[in-house]
């Protein structure tokens, strides 16, 4: 009987090897071999809005820079005609600029409220701040065809044409 047991153990051993070999072959045939191109596609990050890190120029050494979400200052135009300012009232954000354009048959001299002192926006009188060399007073300080002013104070700011004080308007400045 012993020779049969040896054959039986040997048969079991051979069958086990054949099963393991079949499993290995099946797995290797069923799995797709990854090429270097496939690996690069699967691990390559999508990089947008990048700048090289100081002293580096390769993509691997680049750093992400967040997009600037700071609201951009804008310029709003107000036209002055023989019938007055248009639009008569505007709302802007802090840091925005208003450009007044004279399309009337008379002079335009934008003056901050209150006429004739012009002290509401800057806190100084017309005679104290004109000429306004530093641009902090909301006053044109003379009659010209165009005048631009950047508002750096939140509030409701009345203005008028100093040449014709019955023509007035308002700029409402809100936080950004």
SERO-4910 file (N, C-alpha, C, O; in steps of 0.05 Angstrom, whole numbers):
BEGIN
 pado doro    nc1    nc2    nc3   cac1   cac2   cac3    cc1    cc2    cc3    oc1    oc2    oc3
  Unk    A     15    -24      0      0      0      0     16     25      0      7     47     -9
  Unk    A     39     23      9     54     47     11     61     59    -16     61     84    -18
  Unk    A     65     43    -37     71     56    -63     47     72    -72     50     93    -85
  Unk    A     22     63    -66     -1     79    -75     -3    105    -60    -10    125    -72
  Unk    A      4    106    -34      3    131    -19     23    151    -30     17    174    -31
  Unk    A     46    142    -39     66    159    -50     55    171    -76     58    195    -81
  Unk    A     43    154    -92     31    164   -117      9    183   -111      6    204   -125
  Unk    A     -7    178    -91    -29    195    -84    -19    222    -74    -30    243    -82
  Unk    A      2    223    -58     13    248    -48     26    263    -71     24    288    -73
  Unk    A     40    249    -89     53    262   -112     32    273   -130     35    295   -141
  Unk    A     10    258   -134    -12    268   -152    -24    293   -140    -30    312   -155
  Unk    A    -29    293   -114    -40    317   -102    -21    341   -105    -30    363   -109
  Unk    A      5    336   -102     24    357   -104     25    368   -132     26    392   -135
  Unk    A     24    352   -152     24    360   -180     -2    375   -187     -1    396   -200
  Unk    A    -24    365   -178    -50    379   -183    -50    406   -170    -60    426   -182
  Unk    A    -39    409   -146    -37    435   -133    -20    455   -148    -27    478   -151
  Unk    A      3    445   -159     20    462   -175      6    471   -200      8    494   -208
  Unk    A     -8    453   -213    -23    460   -238    -44    480   -232    -47    499   -248
  Unk    A    -58    478   -210    -79    498   -203    -67    525   -198    -77    545   -207
  Unk    A    -45    526   -183    -32    552   -177    -22    564   -204    -25    588   -208
  Unk    A    -11    548   -221     -1    558   -247    -24    569   -264    -21    590   -276
  Unk    A    -47    555   -264    -70    564   -279    -80    591   -268    -87    609   -283
  Unk    A    -81    594   -242    -89    619   -229    -70    642   -237    -79    664   -243
  Unk    A    -44    636   -236    -25    657   -243    -28    666   -272    -27    689   -278
  Unk    A    -31    646   -290    -35    652   -318    -60    668   -323    -61    688   -338
  Unk    A    -82    660   -310   -108    674   -313   -106    703   -303   -116    721   -316
  Unk    A    -93    707   -281    -91    734   -270    -73    751   -288    -80    774   -294
  Unk    A    -52    741   -298    -34    756   -315    -47    762   -342    -42    784   -354
  Unk    A    -63    744   -353    -77    749   -378   -100    768   -375   -106    784   -393
  Unk    A   -113    768   -352   -136    785   -347   -129    813   -340   -145    832   -345
  Unk    A   -106    817   -329    -98    844   -320    -84    858   -343    -68    846   -357
  Unk    A    -91    884   -347    -78    900   -368    -51    909   -357    -50    920   -335
  Unk    A    -31    906   -373     -5    916   -365     -4    946   -368    -10    956   -389
  Unk    A      3    960   -346      4    989   -347     30    998   -360     51    989   -353
  Unk    A     27   1016   -379     51   1027   -392     58   1052   -377     43   1062   -360
  Unk    A     82   1063   -383     90   1088   -370     72   1111   -377     68   1129   -361
  Unk    A     60   1110   -401     41   1130   -409     15   1129   -392      5   1150   -384
  Unk    A      6   1104   -387    -18   1101   -370    -13   1111   -342    -30   1124   -330
  Unk    A     11   1106   -331     18   1114   -304     19   1145   -304      9   1157   -285
  Unk    A     31   1158   -324     33   1187   -324      5   1199   -326      0   1220   -313
  Unk    A    -13   1188   -341    -40   1199   -344    -55   1196   -317    -70   1214   -310
  Unk    A    -51   1175   -303    -67   1171   -279    -56   1187   -255    -72   1193   -237
  Unk    A    -31   1195   -254    -21   1209   -232    -15   1238   -238     -7   1253   -219
  Unk    A    -17   1247   -262    -10   1274   -270    -32   1293   -259    -55   1291   -268
  Unk    A    -26   1311   -240    -46   1329   -230    -53   1351   -250    -36   1358   -267
  Unk    A    -77   1360   -249    -85   1383   -265    -76   1408   -251    -86   1413   -228
  Unk    A    -59   1423   -263    -48   1447   -250    -57   1471   -265    -52   1474   -289
  Unk    A    -70   1490   -251    -78   1515   -264    -68   1538   -246    -63   1534   -222
  Unk    A    -65   1561   -259    -57   1585   -244    -32   1580   -228    -31   1584   -204
  Unk    A    -10   1572   -242     14   1566   -227     36   1586   -233     37   1599   -254
  Unk    A     54   1588   -214     78   1604   -217    101   1586   -207     98   1571   -188
  Unk    A    124   1588   -220    147   1573   -211    154   1581   -182    154   1605   -176
  Unk    A    161   1561   -166    171   1568   -140    198   1582   -144    211   1577   -165
  Unk    A    207   1597   -126    231   1614   -130    254   1596   -138    261   1577   -124
  Unk    A    266   1602   -161    289   1588   -171    283   1562   -186    301   1550   -196
  Unk    A    258   1554   -188    250   1530   -202    233   1535   -226    219   1556   -228
  Unk    A    235   1517   -245    219   1520   -269    203   1496   -278    188   1497   -297
  Unk    A    206   1473   -264    192   1449   -273    164   1448   -261    159   1460   -240
  Unk    A    146   1433   -274    119   1431   -264    118   1419   -237    102   1427   -220
  Unk    A    136   1399   -232    136   1385   -206    144   1404   -183    137   1400   -160
  Unk    A    158   1426   -190    167   1444   -169    151   1470   -169    160   1489   -157
  Unk    A    129   1470   -183    112   1495   -183     93   1495   -160     85   1474   -150
  Unk    A     86   1519   -151     67   1521   -129     41   1534   -140     42   1550   -158
  Unk    A     19   1526   -128     -7   1537   -136    -10   1565   -123     -3   1568    -99
  Unk    A    -19   1584   -138    -24   1611   -129    -54   1615   -130    -66   1612   -151
  Unk    A    -67   1622   -107    -96   1625   -108   -104   1649   -126    -90   1669   -128
  Unk    A   -127   1645   -139   -136   1667   -156   -144   1691   -139   -154   1688   -117
  Unk    A   -139   1715   -150   -145   1739   -136   -175   1743   -136   -187   1747   -158
  Unk    A   -188   1742   -113   -217   1745   -111   -224   1773   -101   -247   1778    -95
  Unk    A   -204   1790    -99   -209   1818    -90   -226   1832   -111   -218   1832   -134
  Unk    A   -248   1844   -103   -264   1858   -123   -247   1881   -136   -234   1896   -122
  Unk    A   -249   1883   -161   -234   1903   -176   -249   1930   -175   -274   1930   -177
  Unk    A   -234   1951   -171   -246   1978   -171   -256   1984   -199   -244   1976   -218
  Unk    A   -278   1998   -200   -289   2005   -226   -294   2035   -228   -293   2049   -208
  Unk    A   -298   2044   -252   -304   2072   -257   -333   2074   -268   -340   2060   -287
  Unk    A   -348   2091   -255   -376   2096   -264   -378   2124   -275   -367   2143   -263
  Unk    A   -391   2127   -298   -393   2154   -310   -420   2167   -304   -441   2154   -304
  Unk    A   -418   2193   -298   -441   2210   -294   -439   2232   -314   -418   2246   -315
  Unk    A   -460   2236   -330   -459   2257   -350   -474   2282   -340   -495   2280   -328
  Unk    A   -463   2305   -345   -476   2330   -338   -485   2343   -364   -469   2349   -381
  Unk    A   -512   2348   -366   -524   2361   -389   -538   2387   -379   -537   2393   -356
  Unk    A   -551   2400   -398   -566   2425   -390   -589   2419   -371   -599   2437   -358
  Unk    A   -597   2394   -370   -619   2386   -351   -610   2375   -325   -626   2369   -307
  Unk    A   -583   2372   -321   -573   2363   -296   -555   2338   -299   -547   2331   -321
  Unk    A   -549   2325   -276   -532   2302   -275   -549   2277   -282   -572   2274   -274
  Unk    A   -536   2258   -297   -550   2233   -304   -530   2210   -303   -510   2211   -317
  Unk    A   -535   2190   -288   -557   2187   -269   -554   2206   -245   -531   2214   -238
  Unk    A   -576   2214   -234   -576   2233   -212   -565   2221   -186   -553   2234   -169
  Unk    A   -570   2195   -183   -560   2180   -159   -548   2154   -167   -559   2140   -184
  Unk    A   -524   2148   -156   -511   2123   -163   -501   2110   -137   -497   2123   -117
  Unk    A   -498   2083   -138   -487   2068   -116   -462   2055   -126   -461   2042   -147
  Unk    A   -440   2058   -111   -415   2046   -118   -403   2033    -93   -413   2035    -71
  Unk    A   -381   2019    -97   -366   2006    -76   -343   2024    -67   -333   2039    -83
  Unk    A   -334   2021    -43   -311   2035    -32   -287   2030    -51   -281   2008    -58
  Unk    A   -273   2052    -59   -251   2050    -77   -257   2053   -106   -239   2056   -123
  Unk    A   -283   2054   -113   -291   2059   -141   -288   2089   -147   -287   2106   -129
  Unk    A   -287   2094   -173   -284   2122   -183   -308   2130   -198   -320   2115   -213
  Unk    A   -316   2156   -195   -338   2167   -211   -325   2188   -229   -309   2205   -221
  Unk    A   -332   2185   -255   -321   2204   -275   -345   2221   -284   -364   2211   -296
  Unk    A   -343   2247   -279   -364   2266   -287   -355   2278   -314   -333   2287   -317
  Unk    A   -374   2277   -333   -368   2287   -360   -388   2309   -367   -412   2305   -366
  Unk    A   -377   2332   -375   -394   2355   -381   -402   2354   -411   -385   2356   -428
  Unk    A   -428   2351   -415   -439   2353   -442   -460   2375   -444   -479   2373   -460
  Unk    A   -457   2395   -427   -476   2417   -425   -465   2441   -441   -443   2440   -451
  Unk    A   -482   2461   -443   -474   2486   -456   -461   2506   -437   -453   2528   -444
  Unk    A   -459   2497   -411   -446   2515   -391   -423   2500   -377   -417   2477   -384
  Unk    A   -411   2513   -359   -388   2501   -344   -398   2480   -324   -421   2482   -314
  Unk    A   -380   2461   -317   -386   2441   -296   -363   2443   -276   -340   2441   -282
  Unk    A   -371   2447   -251   -353   2447   -229   -366   2431   -207   -382   2441   -191
  Unk    A   -358   2405   -206   -370   2387   -186   -361   2395   -158   -337   2397   -153
  Unk    A   -380   2401   -141   -374   2408   -113   -389   2390    -94   -412   2384    -98
  Unk    A   -375   2382    -73   -388   2365    -52   -408   2382    -37   -407   2407    -36
  Unk    A   -426   2369    -23   -446   2383     -7   -431   2395     17   -410   2385     24
  Unk    A   -440   2414     28   -463   2431     23   -453   2457      9   -431   2466     15
  Unk    A   -469   2467     -9   -462   2492    -23   -466   2515     -3   -487   2515     10
  Unk    A   -450   2534     -1   -425   2539    -15   -400   2529     -1   -377   2534    -10
  Unk    A   -402   2516     23   -379   2510     39   -364   2485     30   -339   2484     32
  Unk    A   -378   2465     21   -366   2440     11   -351   2425     33   -329   2414     27
  Unk    A   -361   2424     57   -346   2412     79   -355   2383     86   -341   2370    103
  Unk    A   -376   2372     74   -386   2347     84   -367   2323     78   -362   2308     97
  Unk    A   -356   2320     55   -339   2297     49   -312   2299     62   -303   2280     76
  Unk    A   -298   2321     58   -271   2323     68   -268   2334     96   -247   2331    109
  Unk    A   -288   2348    105   -286   2360    132   -273   2387    131   -270   2400    152
  Unk    A   -265   2396    108   -253   2423    105   -269   2440     86   -284   2429     69
  Unk    A   -267   2466     88   -282   2483     70   -269   2485     43   -246   2477     39
  Unk    A   -285   2494     23   -275   2497     -4   -250   2513     -5   -231   2506    -19
  Unk    A   -248   2535     10   -224   2551      9   -200   2537     22   -177   2543     15
  Unk    A   -206   2519     41   -184   2505     54   -172   2482     37   -148   2477     38
  Unk    A   -188   2470     20   -178   2447      6   -174   2451    -24   -164   2433    -38
  Unk    A   -181   2473    -35   -176   2478    -63   -152   2496    -66   -152   2517    -54
  Unk    A   -133   2490    -82   -132   2465    -98   -126   2441    -80   -111   2443    -61
  Unk    A   -137   2418    -88   -135   2394    -73   -111   2377    -84   -116   2359   -101
  Unk    A    -87   2383    -76    -63   2370    -87    -61   2341    -81    -48   2326    -95
  Unk    A    -74   2331    -59    -72   2303    -51    -97   2287    -58    -97   2263    -53
  Unk    A   -118   2299    -70   -141   2284    -79   -158   2272    -58   -171   2251    -62
  Unk    A   -160   2285    -34   -176   2274    -13   -203   2288    -10   -220   2279      4
  Unk    A   -206   2311    -23   -231   2326    -21   -248   2321    -46   -238   2322    -68
  Unk    A   -274   2316    -42   -292   2311    -64   -300   2337    -76   -323   2346    -73
  Unk    A   -282   2350    -90   -287   2376   -104   -270   2378   -128   -246   2372   -127
  Unk    A   -281   2388   -149   -267   2392   -174   -248   2416   -173   -227   2416   -186
  Unk    A   -254   2435   -156   -238   2459   -152   -234   2476   -177   -215   2491   -179
  Unk    A   -252   2475   -195   -251   2491   -219   -268   2479   -241   -274   2455   -240
  Unk    A   -275   2495   -261   -293   2485   -282   -277   2473   -305   -260   2486   -317
  Unk    A   -282   2447   -311   -269   2433   -333   -289   2414   -346   -312   2411   -337
  Unk    A   -281   2402   -368   -299   2384   -384   -302   2357   -371   -323   2344   -374
  Unk    A   -282   2347   -356   -284   2321   -342   -272   2323   -314   -253   2339   -310
  Unk    A   -282   2307   -296   -271   2306   -269   -276   2278   -258   -298   2268   -260
  Unk    A   -255   2266   -247   -257   2240   -235   -249   2241   -206   -231   2256   -198
  Unk    A   -264   2225   -190   -257   2224   -161   -261   2196   -151   -281   2183   -157
  Unk    A   -242   2186   -136   -243   2159   -124   -253   2162    -95   -241   2177    -79
  Unk    A   -274   2148    -89   -287   2150    -62   -274   2130    -43   -275   2106    -47
  Unk    A   -262   2141    -22   -249   2125     -1   -263   2127     26   -251   2121     46
  Unk    A   -288   2136     25   -304   2138     50   -331   2126     44   -344   2133     24
  Unk    A   -341   2109     62   -368   2098     60   -387   2119     69   -383   2134     88
  Unk    A   -410   2122     55   -431   2140     62   -447   2149     39   -444   2139     16
  Unk    A   -465   2168     44   -482   2180     23   -472   2209     19   -474   2225     36
  Unk    A   -461   2214     -5   -448   2239    -10   -462   2255    -32   -463   2248    -55
  Unk    A   -474   2277    -23   -487   2296    -41   -467   2313    -56   -445   2318    -46
  Unk    A   -474   2321    -80   -457   2339    -95   -475   2357   -113   -499   2352   -116
  Unk    A   -463   2378   -124   -477   2397   -141   -457   2408   -161   -433   2404   -159
  Unk    A   -468   2423   -181   -451   2438   -199   -447   2466   -186   -467   2481   -184
  Unk    A   -423   2472   -178   -418   2497   -165   -424   2521   -183   -430   2543   -173
  Unk    A   -423   2517   -209   -430   2539   -228   -461   2543   -229   -470   2565   -232
  Unk    A   -476   2521   -224   -505   2523   -224   -515   2505   -201   -521   2482   -205
  Unk    A   -516   2516   -177   -520   2500   -152   -547   2486   -151   -551   2469   -133
  Unk    A   -566   2492   -168   -592   2478   -168   -590   2451   -181   -608   2435   -179
  Unk    A   -567   2445   -194   -563   2418   -207   -547   2402   -187   -524   2408   -181
  Unk    A   -559   2380   -177   -546   2364   -156   -550   2334   -161   -565   2326   -179
  Unk    A   -536   2318   -146   -538   2289   -148   -527   2277   -122   -520   2291   -103
  Unk    A   -525   2250   -122   -516   2236    -98   -500   2211   -106   -507   2197   -125
  Unk    A   -479   2206    -91   -463   2182    -94   -465   2167    -67   -458   2177    -46
  Unk    A   -474   2142    -69   -476   2125    -45   -454   2105    -46   -452   2089    -65
  Unk    A   -436   2105    -26   -413   2088    -26   -416   2067     -4   -421   2074     19
  Unk    A   -414   2041    -12   -418   2019      7   -391   2004      9   -373   2007     -7
  Unk    A   -390   1987     30   -366   1970     33   -363   1951      9   -383   1946     -5
  Unk    A   -339   1942      5   -333   1924    -18   -348   1898    -16   -345   1881    -33
***
